[in-house]
Amino acid sequence: MLFIALEIPESQIAFVHDFNKSNRTKLSELIDSGEVHILLGSTKKLSTGCNVHRRGLWAIYYLDTP
């Protein structure tokens, strides 16, 4: 993966699909604490209700296929 090649620790990268609605709060806590800097996920999962744009993320990448 590109981020690993750039020596970004895997622990700082999260995939939103690994967090269901019941543990989405845990994802926000990881971002707020600075443990997660890069968040990957589909537009459907990241566009509505995932209010993390002011929480110390380096990047959000939307991964959708045409």
Gaussian input, Z-matrix of N, CA and C with variables (Angstrom, degrees):
# hf/3-21g

backbone

0 1
 N
 C     1     B1
 C     2     B2     1     A1
 N     3     B3     2     A2     1     D1
 C     4     B4     3     A3     2     D2
 C     5     B5     4     A4     3     D3
 N     6     B6     5     A5     4     D4
 C     7     B7     6     A6     5     D5
 C     8     B8     7     A7     6     D6
 N     9     B9     8     A8     7     D7
 C    10    B10     9     A9     8     D8
 C    11    B11    10    A10     9     D9
 N    12    B12    11    A11    10    D10
 C    13    B13    12    A12    11    D11
 C    14    B14    13    A13    12    D12
 N    15    B15    14    A14    13    D13
 C    16    B16    15    A15    14    D14
 C    17    B17    16    A16    15    D15
 N    18    B18    17    A17    16    D16
 C    19    B19    18    A18    17    D17
 C    20    B20    19    A19    18    D18
 N    21    B21    20    A20    19    D19
 C    22    B22    21    A21    20    D20
 C    23    B23    22    A22    21    D21
 N    24    B24    23    A23    22    D22
 C    25    B25    24    A24    23    D23
 C    26    B26    25    A25    24    D24
 N    27    B27    26    A26    25    D25
 C    28    B28    27    A27    26    D26
 C    29    B29    28    A28    27    D27
 N    30    B30    29    A29    28    D28
 C    31    B31    30    A30    29    D29
 C    32    B32    31    A31    30    D30
 N    33    B33    32    A32    31    D31
 C    34    B34    33    A33    32    D32
 C    35    B35    34    A34    33    D33
 N    36    B36    35    A35    34    D34
 C    37    B37    36    A36    35    D35
 C    38    B38    37    A37    36    D36
 N    39    B39    38    A38    37    D37
 C    40    B40    39    A39    38    D38
 C    41    B41    40    A40    39    D39
 N    42    B42    41    A41    40    D40
 C    43    B43    42    A42    41    D41
 C    44    B44    43    A43    42    D42
 N    45    B45    44    A44    43    D43
 C    46    B46    45    A45    44    D44
 C    47    B47    46    A46    45    D45
 N    48    B48    47    A47    46    D46
 C    49    B49    48    A48    47    D47
 C    50    B50    49    A49    48    D48
 N    51    B51    50    A50    49    D49
 C    52    B52    51    A51    50    D50
 C    53    B53    52    A52    51    D51
 N    54    B54    53    A53    52    D52
 C    55    B55    54    A54    53    D53
 C    56    B56    55    A55    54    D54
 N    57    B57    56    A56    55    D55
 C    58    B58    57    A57    56    D56
 C    59    B59    58    A58    57    D57
 N    60    B60    59    A59    58    D58
 C    61    B61    60    A60    59    D59
 C    62    B62    61    A61    60    D60
 N    63    B63    62    A62    61    D61
 C    64    B64    63    A63    62    D62
 C    65    B65    64    A64    63    D63
 N    66    B66    65    A65    64    D64
 C    67    B67    66    A66    65    D65
 C    68    B68    67    A67    66    D66
 N    69    B69    68    A68    67    D67
 C    70    B70    69    A69    68    D68
 C    71    B71    70    A70    69    D69
 N    72    B72    71    A71    70    D70
 C    73    B73    72    A72    71    D71
 C    74    B74    73    A73    72    D72
 N    75    B75    74    A74    73    D73
 C    76    B76    75    A75    74    D74
 C    77    B77    76    A76    75    D75
 N    78    B78    77    A77    76    D76
 C    79    B79    78    A78    77    D77
 C    80    B80    79    A79    78    D78
 N    81    B81    80    A80    79    D79
 C    82    B82    81    A81    80    D80
 C    83    B83    82    A82    81    D81
 N    84    B84    83    A83    82    D82
 C    85    B85    84    A84    83    D83
 C    86    B86    85    A85    84    D84
 N    87    B87    86    A86    85    D85
 C    88    B88    87    A87    86    D86
 C    89    B89    88    A88    87    D87
 N    90    B90    89    A89    88    D88
 C    91    B91    90    A90    89    D89
 C    92    B92    91    A91    90    D90
 N    93    B93    92    A92    91    D91
 C    94    B94    93    A93    92    D92
 C    95    B95    94    A94    93    D93
 N    96    B96    95    A95    94    D94
 C    97    B97    96    A96    95    D95
 C    98    B98    97    A97    96    D96
 N    99    B99    98    A98    97    D97
 C   100   B100    99    A99    98    D98
 C   101   B101   100   A100    99    D99
 N   102   B102   101   A101   100   D100
 C   103   B103   102   A102   101   D101
 C   104   B104   103   A103   102   D102
 N   105   B105   104   A104   103   D103
 C   106   B106   105   A105   104   D104
 C   107   B107   106   A106   105   D105
 N   108   B108   107   A107   106   D106
 C   109   B109   108   A108   107   D107
 C   110   B110   109   A109   108   D108
 N   111   B111   110   A110   109   D109
 C   112   B112   111   A111   110   D110
 C   113   B113   112   A112   111   D111
 N   114   B114   113   A113   112   D112
 C   115   B115   114   A114   113   D113
 C   116   B116   115   A115   114   D114
 N   117   B117   116   A116   115   D115
 C   118   B118   117   A117   116   D116
 C   119   B119   118   A118   117   D117
 N   120   B120   119   A119   118   D118
 C   121   B121   120   A120   119   D119
 C   122   B122   121   A121   120   D120
 N   123   B123   122   A122   121   D121
 C   124   B124   123   A123   122   D122
 C   125   B125   124   A124   123   D123
 N   126   B126   125   A125   124   D124
 C   127   B127   126   A126   125   D125
 C   128   B128   127   A127   126   D126
 N   129   B129   128   A128   127   D127
 C   130   B130   129   A129   128   D128
 C   131   B131   130   A130   129   D129
 N   132   B132   131   A131   130   D130
 C   133   B133   132   A132   131   D131
 C   134   B134   133   A133   132   D132
 N   135   B135   134   A134   133   D133
 C   136   B136   135   A135   134   D134
 C   137   B137   136   A136   135   D135
 N   138   B138   137   A137   136   D136
 C   139   B139   138   A138   137   D137
 C   140   B140   139   A139   138   D138
 N   141   B141   140   A140   139   D139
 C   142   B142   141   A141   140   D140
 C   143   B143   142   A142   141   D141
 N   144   B144   143   A143   142   D142
 C   145   B145   144   A144   143   D143
 C   146   B146   145   A145   144   D144
 N   147   B147   146   A146   145   D145
 C   148   B148   147   A147   146   D146
 C   149   B149   148   A148   147   D147
 N   150   B150   149   A149   148   D148
 C   151   B151   150   A150   149   D149
 C   152   B152   151   A151   150   D150
 N   153   B153   152   A152   151   D151
 C   154   B154   153   A153   152   D152
 C   155   B155   154   A154   153   D153
 N   156   B156   155   A155   154   D154
 C   157   B157   156   A156   155   D155
 C   158   B158   157   A157   156   D156
 N   159   B159   158   A158   157   D157
 C   160   B160   159   A159   158   D158
 C   161   B161   160   A160   159   D159
 N   162   B162   161   A161   160   D160
 C   163   B163   162   A162   161   D161
 C   164   B164   163   A163   162   D162
 N   165   B165   164   A164   163   D163
 C   166   B166   165   A165   164   D164
 C   167   B167   166   A166   165   D165
 N   168   B168   167   A167   166   D166
 C   169   B169   168   A168   167   D167
 C   170   B170   169   A169   168   D168
 N   171   B171   170   A170   169   D169
 C   172   B172   171   A171   170   D170
 C   173   B173   172   A172   171   D171
 N   174   B174   173   A173   172   D172
 C   175   B175   174   A174   173   D173
 C   176   B176   175   A175   174   D174
 N   177   B177   176   A176   175   D175
 C   178   B178   177   A177   176   D176
 C   179   B179   178   A178   177   D177
 N   180   B180   179   A179   178   D178
 C   181   B181   180   A180   179   D179
 C   182   B182   181   A181   180   D180
 N   183   B183   182   A182   181   D181
 C   184   B184   183   A183   182   D182
 C   185   B185   184   A184   183   D183
 N   186   B186   185   A185   184   D184
 C   187   B187   186   A186   185   D185
 C   188   B188   187   A187   186   D186
 N   189   B189   188   A188   187   D187
 C   190   B190   189   A189   188   D188
 C   191   B191   190   A190   189   D189
 N   192   B192   191   A191   190   D190
 C   193   B193   192   A192   191   D191
 C   194   B194   193   A193   192   D192
 N   195   B195   194   A194   193   D193
 C   196   B196   195   A195   194   D194
 C   197   B197   196   A196   195   D195

   B1=1.4548
   B2=1.5263
   B3=1.2914
   B4=1.4548
   B5=1.5254
   B6=1.3131
   B7=1.4671
   B8=1.5229
   B9=1.3119
   B10=1.4597
   B11=1.5272
   B12=1.3443
   B13=1.4658
   B14=1.5318
   B15=1.3258
   B16=1.4666
   B17=1.5307
   B18=1.3331
   B19=1.4569
   B20=1.5276
   B21=1.3315
   B22=1.4646
   B23=1.5200
   B24=1.3197
   B25=1.4653
   B26=1.5270
   B27=1.3123
   B28=1.4550
   B29=1.5261
   B30=1.3140
   B31=1.4723
   B32=1.5225
   B33=1.3466
   B34=1.4611
   B35=1.5248
   B36=1.3229
   B37=1.4635
   B38=1.5289
   B39=1.3332
   B40=1.4662
   B41=1.5246
   B42=1.3098
   B43=1.4592
   B44=1.5188
   B45=1.3264
   B46=1.4628
   B47=1.5251
   B48=1.3186
   B49=1.4580
   B50=1.5275
   B51=1.3244
   B52=1.4630
   B53=1.5294
   B54=1.3265
   B55=1.4579
   B56=1.5223
   B57=1.3222
   B58=1.4630
   B59=1.5276
   B60=1.3149
   B61=1.4674
   B62=1.5170
   B63=1.3180
   B64=1.4641
   B65=1.5223
   B66=1.3272
   B67=1.4688
   B68=1.5278
   B69=1.3247
   B70=1.4675
   B71=1.5324
   B72=1.3279
   B73=1.4622
   B74=1.5272
   B75=1.3257
   B76=1.4671
   B77=1.5263
   B78=1.3228
   B79=1.4595
   B80=1.5297
   B81=1.3207
   B82=1.4701
   B83=1.5223
   B84=1.3231
   B85=1.4691
   B86=1.5235
   B87=1.3276
   B88=1.4684
   B89=1.5198
   B90=1.3275
   B91=1.4647
   B92=1.5238
   B93=1.3328
   B94=1.4689
   B95=1.5222
   B96=1.3167
   B97=1.4628
   B98=1.5279
   B99=1.3323
   B100=1.4602
   B101=1.5149
   B102=1.3299
   B103=1.4600
   B104=1.5232
   B105=1.3390
   B106=1.4619
   B107=1.5194
   B108=1.3435
   B109=1.4642
   B110=1.5179
   B111=1.3216
   B112=1.4586
   B113=1.5200
   B114=1.3346
   B115=1.4521
   B116=1.5247
   B117=1.3143
   B118=1.4552
   B119=1.5218
   B120=1.3283
   B121=1.4586
   B122=1.5088
   B123=1.3166
   B124=1.4589
   B125=1.5300
   B126=1.3030
   B127=1.4598
   B128=1.5176
   B129=1.3214
   B130=1.4604
   B131=1.5315
   B132=1.3235
   B133=1.4631
   B134=1.5343
   B135=1.3323
   B136=1.4646
   B137=1.5284
   B138=1.3152
   B139=1.4666
   B140=1.5201
   B141=1.3107
   B142=1.4576
   B143=1.5206
   B144=1.3186
   B145=1.4539
   B146=1.5071
   B147=1.3010
   B148=1.4652
   B149=1.5243
   B150=1.3141
   B151=1.4552
   B152=1.5307
   B153=1.3229
   B154=1.4606
   B155=1.5295
   B156=1.3116
   B157=1.4623
   B158=1.5290
   B159=1.3179
   B160=1.4660
   B161=1.5268
   B162=1.2975
   B163=1.4535
   B164=1.5236
   B165=1.2901
   B166=1.4506
   B167=1.5110
   B168=1.3244
   B169=1.4554
   B170=1.5218
   B171=1.2976
   B172=1.4572
   B173=1.5227
   B174=1.3418
   B175=1.4627
   B176=1.5253
   B177=1.3152
   B178=1.4620
   B179=1.5133
   B180=1.3025
   B181=1.4464
   B182=1.5250
   B183=1.3178
   B184=1.4576
   B185=1.5279
   B186=1.3104
   B187=1.4629
   B188=1.5224
   B189=1.3152
   B190=1.4602
   B191=1.5076
   B192=1.3117
   B193=1.4584
   B194=1.5223
   B195=1.3205
   B196=1.4618
   B197=1.5126
   A1=108.67
   A2=116.51
   A3=122.90
   A4=112.52
   A5=116.90
   A6=120.10
   A7=111.29
   A8=116.59
   A9=120.97
   A10=109.26
   A11=116.45
   A12=120.79
   A13=110.77
   A14=116.60
   A15=121.20
   A16=112.14
   A17=115.70
   A18=124.05
   A19=113.38
   A20=115.84
   A21=120.39
   A22=105.81
   A23=118.02
   A24=119.71
   A25=112.00
   A26=115.58
   A27=120.88
   A28=111.73
   A29=116.58
   A30=120.75
   A31=112.73
   A32=117.99
   A33=122.01
   A34=112.31
   A35=116.87
   A36=122.27
   A37=107.85
   A38=116.55
   A39=120.50
   A40=110.07
   A41=115.30
   A42=123.45
   A43=106.04
   A44=117.00
   A45=121.68
   A46=112.31
   A47=117.58
   A48=120.69
   A49=112.52
   A50=117.52
   A51=121.21
   A52=111.72
   A53=117.15
   A54=122.59
   A55=109.27
   A56=117.09
   A57=119.43
   A58=108.93
   A59=117.02
   A60=120.52
   A61=112.70
   A62=117.25
   A63=119.34
   A64=112.96
   A65=118.66
   A66=119.16
   A67=113.07
   A68=116.91
   A69=121.29
   A70=110.64
   A71=116.78
   A72=120.41
   A73=110.21
   A74=116.82
   A75=121.29
   A76=110.25
   A77=117.36
   A78=121.24
   A79=110.15
   A80=117.51
   A81=121.03
   A82=110.84
   A83=116.80
   A84=120.53
   A85=111.32
   A86=116.77
   A87=120.17
   A88=111.41
   A89=116.50
   A90=120.63
   A91=110.31
   A92=117.17
   A93=121.53
   A94=111.89
   A95=116.90
   A96=120.66
   A97=112.30
   A98=116.94
   A99=120.23
   A100=113.49
   A101=117.66
   A102=120.58
   A103=111.85
   A104=117.42
   A105=122.27
   A106=108.29
   A107=115.34
   A108=120.77
   A109=112.86
   A110=116.90
   A111=120.66
   A112=107.63
   A113=115.78
   A114=122.05
   A115=109.41
   A116=116.62
   A117=122.82
   A118=109.48
   A119=116.12
   A120=119.32
   A121=112.02
   A122=114.93
   A123=120.44
   A124=110.29
   A125=115.93
   A126=121.40
   A127=110.44
   A128=116.93
   A129=121.10
   A130=111.32
   A131=117.42
   A132=120.91
   A133=112.95
   A134=117.63
   A135=120.21
   A136=114.52
   A137=118.22
   A138=118.13
   A139=113.47
   A140=118.65
   A141=120.69
   A142=110.10
   A143=116.14
   A144=120.58
   A145=116.08
   A146=118.12
   A147=120.97
   A148=107.25
   A149=115.82
   A150=122.74
   A151=111.04
   A152=115.85
   A153=120.46
   A154=112.67
   A155=117.20
   A156=119.74
   A157=114.08
   A158=118.86
   A159=120.29
   A160=111.69
   A161=116.96
   A162=119.30
   A163=113.91
   A164=119.83
   A165=120.81
   A166=116.18
   A167=116.97
   A168=119.42
   A169=109.96
   A170=116.52
   A171=121.34
   A172=109.84
   A173=115.36
   A174=118.80
   A175=110.33
   A176=115.17
   A177=122.02
   A178=106.02
   A179=117.08
   A180=121.91
   A181=109.08
   A182=116.08
   A183=122.41
   A184=107.79
   A185=116.06
   A186=120.73
   A187=108.60
   A188=116.96
   A189=122.48
   A190=109.40
   A191=115.28
   A192=119.48
   A193=109.14
   A194=116.94
   A195=119.45
   A196=112.34
   D1=144.97
   D2=-177.31
   D3=-56.04
   D4=-42.73
   D5=-176.45
   D6=-65.88
   D7=-37.55
   D8=177.39
   D9=-66.72
   D10=-40.61
   D11=177.92
   D12=-62.47
   D13=-30.66
   D14=177.43
   D15=-84.37
   D16=7.56
   D17=177.37
   D18=65.67
   D19=30.13
   D20=171.53
   D21=-84.63
   D22=123.67
   D23=-177.96
   D24=-58.49
   D25=138.61
   D26=-179.33
   D27=-58.47
   D28=-28.37
   D29=-179.89
   D30=-68.19
   D31=-16.29
   D32=179.76
   D33=-94.94
   D34=5.10
   D35=-178.83
   D36=-116.19
   D37=129.55
   D38=178.93
   D39=-124.60
   D40=150.37
   D41=176.90
   D42=-114.58
   D43=114.32
   D44=-172.68
   D45=-56.50
   D46=-27.68
   D47=-178.63
   D48=-72.13
   D49=-11.11
   D50=174.33
   D51=-79.85
   D52=-8.87
   D53=-177.86
   D54=-117.61
   D55=114.41
   D56=177.09
   D57=-85.12
   D58=-178.82
   D59=-175.58
   D60=-59.85
   D61=-33.07
   D62=-177.14
   D63=-73.22
   D64=-25.82
   D65=178.47
   D66=-116.95
   D67=20.10
   D68=176.28
   D69=-64.84
   D70=-28.45
   D71=176.77
   D72=-61.87
   D73=-36.89
   D74=177.94
   D75=-61.35
   D76=-40.19
   D77=177.63
   D78=-61.46
   D79=-45.40
   D80=178.19
   D81=-60.80
   D82=-39.37
   D83=178.39
   D84=-64.79
   D85=-40.48
   D86=178.30
   D87=-63.97
   D88=-38.37
   D89=178.48
   D90=-70.76
   D91=-45.41
   D92=179.93
   D93=-59.95
   D94=-37.68
   D95=-177.14
   D96=-79.70
   D97=-9.82
   D98=-179.98
   D99=88.02
   D100=7.82
   D101=179.14
   D102=-76.31
   D103=-27.77
   D104=178.18
   D105=-117.71
   D106=127.69
   D107=179.82
   D108=-115.28
   D109=-19.86
   D110=-178.03
   D111=-127.84
   D112=127.90
   D113=-178.26
   D114=-120.41
   D115=125.12
   D116=-179.73
   D117=-111.83
   D118=144.23
   D119=176.58
   D120=172.23
   D121=172.68
   D122=-179.60
   D123=-77.64
   D124=160.46
   D125=176.83
   D126=-58.63
   D127=-39.63
   D128=-179.20
   D129=-60.02
   D130=-41.69
   D131=-177.60
   D132=-81.03
   D133=-29.12
   D134=-174.08
   D135=-100.58
   D136=-16.07
   D137=-171.18
   D138=-82.51
   D139=-36.62
   D140=-175.54
   D141=-117.26
   D142=123.45
   D143=174.71
   D144=82.44
   D145=3.93
   D146=177.57
   D147=-107.82
   D148=76.61
   D149=-171.82
   D150=-84.98
   D151=76.79
   D152=-178.43
   D153=-120.78
   D154=11.08
   D155=-173.38
   D156=-68.52
   D157=-15.63
   D158=178.97
   D159=-116.01
   D160=26.55
   D161=-171.30
   D162=-115.25
   D163=28.25
   D164=174.12
   D165=86.35
   D166=17.79
   D167=175.82
   D168=-76.34
   D169=146.76
   D170=171.90
   D171=-83.01
   D172=-38.53
   D173=-175.82
   D174=-159.42
   D175=151.86
   D176=168.74
   D177=-124.37
   D178=127.40
   D179=179.92
   D180=-115.81
   D181=125.51
   D182=175.91
   D183=-92.58
   D184=125.14
   D185=-177.57
   D186=-113.79
   D187=97.99
   D188=178.26
   D189=-127.79
   D190=143.45
   D191=176.07
   D192=-97.67
   D193=149.53
   D194=-179.89
   D195=-66.91

